[in-house]
């Protein structure tokens, strides 16, 4: 077998390949109809009924000749059985015969579209075996290239790589057939193992990453499929430019990784999720991403993960490092950062900031910034969205009433703004709340309003 070659784990594809190998091709008829020459036929007839080892022995000393013949035929033939045979043969040779990819790639010196065009034209073939093998063969050609020459060849390869990405997402990863998803996820992770291809992926349609993340939403998804998909996410976190943009463009990535780390029963999934999180928070100027981690109770999750017993030593080290990085960054964050994070969730808790007198002394003036943006956000939580549990809705209302009272005490000028926003009327309406805590905090806030108006 060729060294370090991707071998797709798919019984489905292996069976289809074996059927194609056993199927005979009417070479004589095609020679008579001038679809193929006698010289070309001789190259393939000698391989008939031969095992892979015998085929390797025959082709091994004639790699360049076979590569040229295969690409020429794929470019011109319209015969389905020849196309399928050549697709399977190319796949076998790329996997089993050292150096065969070099013979194919050498054709690029003759025509910059070769050998890629000969395979990409079949990505949309109605023959599923041919389209799958075309994507497989293209992936092998891309990842087996000399890494030192990738940048030089990028102009020629980019259109074909993007076409392959599009096929993987539209035809495989978005398909309802788990066998096709399985193949697509394996090919994707191989492409993303190459840095320059990660950049191309990131610069492609935003939908690609969303489709990848959607694989985790399906509760019935195969664990191995999720593992392959998670490896793709992990690989993306090795590009600094991607890491700097990822949390902003796809904020769902952080809670997703935290949830996988917290809920997964497979240690290998936890390891990749934790390693991905560590890569995300280890960039320079990491305050923004750590805020997102804190927003989703990430510090609590990481602490609990550190307390569990793990057999994987790398996972233990990564968890310790992750906790250290998050803790060190939290120290540099102000208490108001945490308060702001909590507002963004739309789900308040009695965190220390609400009850600490010093918080209101130090931070009341911050509520004036950006045209009282934070105050408006706070008041919006009095209404509560329809998808909130009643207990959370009541908790929000109680805390908002409490915080309004504190703000009035420490920033009297907020009274006029609160009146303009209708806060007093909304809070007084909560005096009839069925929840005792809401009633209590609403009464306290109302008394603060009255007291301030009286002394104003």
N, C-alpha and C positions, 0 to 999 in steps of 0.2 A: 504493500500500500504506500502511496505517496505520503511523505512526512507531513504531519500537522495539517491534515485535510479534514474538513468538515464532512462527517457522515451523518446524514439526516436520520433521526430515530423515527421511522414511520413504516410500520408493517404494511399499511395501505399502499404506500409508494413502492416498497420492495416487491410486493406481489404484482403490481402493474408492470414493473420493469421486467420481471421474470417472464410474464406472459408475452411481452414484446420481444424478448430475446428468442423465445421458442417459435415465434411466428415467422413463416417463410415469406420471402419476397419473390415475385415472378420476374426475376432479372431478365430472362430471355425476351419476355414480352416487352419490357421497358427498353431493351436495346433495339428491338425492331421498330419501336415507336419513336426512337431517338430521344428518349427522356434521359438516357444515361449511356456513356460510351463503354466499349468492351474493356478498355483499360481500367475504368472506374469500377466496373462490375468485378473484375478479377481481384481487386483489393478486398471486396466484401465477401465474395464467394469462398475465399480461402479461410474465412473466419467462421463459416457456418458449422454448427454443431460442435464448436470448440468451447471449452471452458475459459474462464477469465484468464487463468494463468497461461494457457496456450495462446490466447489472443495477445497478451502482453508480450510474450516471446516473439510473436510474428511482427507486431507493430513497433516493438522497442527500438529496432535499428532503422525504422522508417517513419519516425514520428513526424518529421516535417512534411513528408509526402502525404501521409494520412490526414494531417491537419489541414493541408491545402485542399485535398479532395473533399473532406467533410464540409468545410465552409463553402466551397464552390457549389456543392450539391444543395446545401441548405438554402443558398441564395437563389437558386434557380428552379429547383424541383417543385412540382405541385402534387406529387404523389404522397398520400397520407402515410402509407406503410413505410416508405423510404424515410420520410421525416421522422417518424416515430423510432425507427431503427437507429438512425443517426443520432437522435437525441439521447437514447439509452446508451449507445456506444460511447458517445462523447462523455457522458456522465461517468461511466465505468472507467474510462481512461484518465479523466481528471482526478478521480479518487485513487486509482490503483497504479497508474504509471507515472513514475517520477519524471518531471521535465516536460510532460505533454502540454501543460499550460503554456510553457515557454514557446513551444512550436506554434500554438495557436496565436499567442500574443505577438509573435514575430511578424504576423501578417499585417500588423498595424503599420509597418514600414512601407507596405505596398499601398494601403488605403487606410486612412485614419479612422474609418468607421468599423474596420475589422479588428477582431473577430466578432465584436459585440452585436453588430447589426444582424448577423446571421442567426442569432438566438433571440434578440429582442423582438424580431418580427413575428415570433410565434408565442409571445406572451398572451396574446388574445386569441390563440388558436381554439377552435371549438373542441379539439381533442384535449381533454383535461390533463392527460399524461404528458403530452407534448408541452403544454403551457407550464406545468409544474417543473418539468425537467429543464425547460428553458430558463426559468427563474433560478433554479438550482445551479445550472451551468454558469449563468452570468455571475451569480454570487461567488462561485469558486474562482472564476477568472478575476474578479475584482479583488478578492482577499488574498489570492495567491501571488499577486503581482509583487515585484521588487519594491519594497516600501520606500526605497531611496529615490525611486523614479515616479512616485505617485503624483507629486506636484507638477512635474513636467508633462504628465499625460492627462492632467485633470480636464483640460479644455476638450479633449476628445471623449473622455469617459463620462463627464457630468450629465449630458442628456440621457445617456443610457442608464446611469445610476438612478437618476430621478424617475425615469420610466419604470425601473425595477421597484423602487420604493412605492410608487403609485399602484403597481400591480399587487404588491404584498398587502397593502392596506385595503384596496378596493375589492380584490378577488379572494384573498385568503383570510386576513385578520378580521374582516367585517363579515365573513361568511358564517352561516349558522352551523356548518359542518365542522365539528371539532377537529377532525383529521386535517382539514385544510388550515385551520387556525394553528394547529400544532406545527405544521411545516412552515407556515409564515413566520411564526415566532422564532423558530430556530434560525431561519435565514436572516431575519432582521438583526438578531443579536450578533451574528457573524459580521454583518456589514458594519454595525456600530462598534465593533472591536477595533476598527481602524479610525484614528482620530479625524482624518480629513473627510471621511464619509459621515462622521457624526456632525461635522460642520454643515455638510450638504443637507443632512436630515433636518437640522435645526432651522436652516434657512428656507426649508420647504413649507408647504401649507401647514397652518396651525392645527388643522384637523388630524394630521398624522399622530401627533402625541396624544390628542384626545381619544382617538380610536385605540391607541395602545393602553391608555389608562382605563378605558372602558372594559378591558378584559378582566379587570379586578372587581368590577361591579357585579359581574355575573356570579351568583352564589354557587352555581353548579359547575363553574369552570374547573377543569382538571388542575390539580395542584402542580403538576409538572409544567403545564402550560403557563400557569401564573409565575412559576419559577423562571421560565425562559423570558417572559415579558418583564419580570422584575430585573433580570440581568441587563436587559436593554436600557431600563431606567438608570440602573447603576452605572452603566458605561457612559451615559450622557453626563453624569456628575463628575467625570474626569476632565471635562473641558471647562476651563475657568469662565470663558465668555458665556457659555450656556448656563452655568451655575449662577452667575450674576443676574441673569434674566429670568431663569426658570421660576422662582417663587412669585415674581410679579405677573408673568404671563399665565402661569398655571398654579395658583395658590393651593389648589386641591392636592398637589403632590405631597405636601408636608403631612396633613392628616392621614392621607392614604398610607404613607410609609410608617407613620406612627401606629396606625391601626394594624398593619401587617405584622409589625414587630411585637405588638401587644397580644394579638389574637391567634397568630399562626401556631399550628401544632408541629410544624416542621422547622427544625433548627436552621436548616440551610436557607429557608425563606427569611427567618429572623436575621440571620447573619448579613444577607445582602441588603435588607431594608435598613439595618443599623449602619452598615458601611456607607450606604447612599446618604443617609442623614448626616453622618460624620463629614462626608465630602462637602455637603451643602453648607454646613456651619463653619467649615474650616477655611473659608475664603477670607481675604482681607475685608475690613469694613462689614463685618457679619451681623451688625446690630439688627438690620431689617429682617433677615431670615430667622434670627433667634427670637425676635418678637413674634413671628408667625408660629414658631415652635411653642413658645409660652402660651400663645393664644389658644392653642389646642391641647393645653395641659401636658405639653411634652416633657417638662421637667419632672413631673410626677411619674409619667410613664417610664422615662429613662431610669429614674431612681428605683422603681419597682423591678425593672428588667435587670438592673445590677444586683438585686437581691436574690434573683433566681439562680438555680444551679445549672450550669452549661458545661457541655463536654468539649465544645469548640474553643480552643485557646484564642484564636484570632477574634472571635466574637466577644470574649471576655475583655480583651484589650481594647477593642473598638468601643465597647460600652463604657469602659472607664474613661477613655479619651473623650467620648461624646459628653458624658456628664461633666467632665472637667471644663471643656470648652463652653458649654451652656452656662455653667455656674460662673465662670470667669466673666462672661459677657453680661450676665444678669447684674453683676456688681456695678457695671458701668452704666446700666440703664437707670433712668430716674423712676421713681415710684409712679409718676404720671404716665410713663410709657406703659406700665402694667395696667393702669386704670383705663387708658385709651384702648389697649388691646381688649380689655373686658367689654368696653362699649361696643366694639366692632363685632363681637360675637352675638350681640343681641340677647345674651343670657347672663344676667348679673348674678354675683354671689356675694356673700358678706365677707369679702376679702379684706385684709387689714386696712387698705386705703380708705374705705368708707368710714371706718370707726376711729381712725387715728386723727386726733386733733391737729398734730403737726402737719399732716398731709394737707389739710384745708388752709392752714396758715401759709404753707409754702407754695401751694398750687392754685389757690382760688383765682388769682389774676390770669392764669393760663386759659380759663374759660372765656376770656374776652377775645382771645386770638381768633383770627379768620372769621370775623363777624359772628362771634359767639357759636362757632361751629359745634364745639363739644357739648355745650348746653342744649342746643337744638337736638343733637343726637340723643342725649340723655332723656329729654322730654318725649321724644318719639317712642320711647320704650313704655310709656304709660299706656299706650293703646294696645300694644302687643299684637304680633302677627297671628294669623288664624291657625298656623301650624304649631304654635306653642302649647305645651301641656299646661293645664290650668295652674298647677303648682308653680311652674316657672313664671307664668304670667303674674301671679300674685306676688312672687318673690321680686320680680322686676319692679312692680308698682310700689312695693314697700321700700325698696332701696332708692328708687327715684325720689320718692317723697322725703326720705331721710337726707339724701344728698342736696336736694333743693333747700331744705332747712339749713343745712350747714353752709351752703353757698350764700344764703341771705345773711347769715351771721357774720361771715368773714368778708363778704363783698356786697355791701348794701346797695351799690349802684346796679346790681343785677335785678333789683326789684322792678324797675321800669321795663327792662327787657322781658322779664318773666310775665309781667302784666300784658305786654303787647302780644306775647306768644300764647296768652290764654291759660297759663299754667295754674293760676289760683283757682279758676273755675273747675278745671280738670281734677285738681287735687281735692277740692271740696266735694266733688261728686263721689270720690272714693270713700267718704265718710260713711257711705251706705254699703260698702263692700262686705261680702259674706266672709271675708278672711280677716281674722282678728288683728294680725300683724299689719295688714294694709291699713285698717281702720286707725290703729295706734299711730303709725308714721304719718298718715294723712292729717290726723288731728294735730300732731306736733308741728307739721309744716304749716298748717292753717294758722295756728297760734303764732308762729314766727312771722307769717305774713302780716297778721293783725298788729302784732307788737311793733313791727318795723314801720308800718303805715302810721301808727299812733305817734311814734317818736320821730317821724320823718320831718 
